[in-house]
Amino acid sequence: MVDHNNLVTTSLHPPGYKQTADPGAVGAGRQWAYDEYGDDNVVLNLRNAGDLGWCPVPRDYCWILTITTTDATITELLMNGAGGDQMVLPDDTTWFFEIHAAARRTDADNESAGYVWRGVIDRNAGVAALVGAVTAVYTNEDTAAWSMTIDADVANDALRVRATGEVGKTISWKAKVWITEVTG
């Protein structure tokens, strides 16, 4: 992303650019974008009708999570793989999420799996929790021993995606997580 000192506009925000400082009162209906979560996750704000403050626009994210398993230990998929980052919710936030995941044994052929999950998680007063049950929309596995679990990591206020592989098999797991967020 390229920093720009004046990206307040009434039209769509130009891709690849952000403004790092709050431009203040600029007129109702104006837009301002900044990188609250890094270059890949830009926040778009609209100036409220009274030109008194900025209102975040509900936004979508798409994160890629990965991990490789070699046993039957439940293991978390993370951004940037092992040692990477979790998907931590900001406080006073609700996420609707849809997760598409694929798994493939990489040390032999003919073992794969695919999953689709949907759910809602929120964080209130510093505590993340699922809103109702996570729904398994689709599951198809060559090997029934493999599985995925989606839950709230209460200790870290994160949406957690975990996989269980199989002893003696190297399995590569990849999940694409779409988030629609509302904060307030």
Summary of the structure (lengths in Angstrom):
residues: 184
radius of gyration: 19.5
end to end distance: 26.4
largest distance: 62.9
contacts: 537
relative contact order: 0.20
helix: 0%
strand: 54%
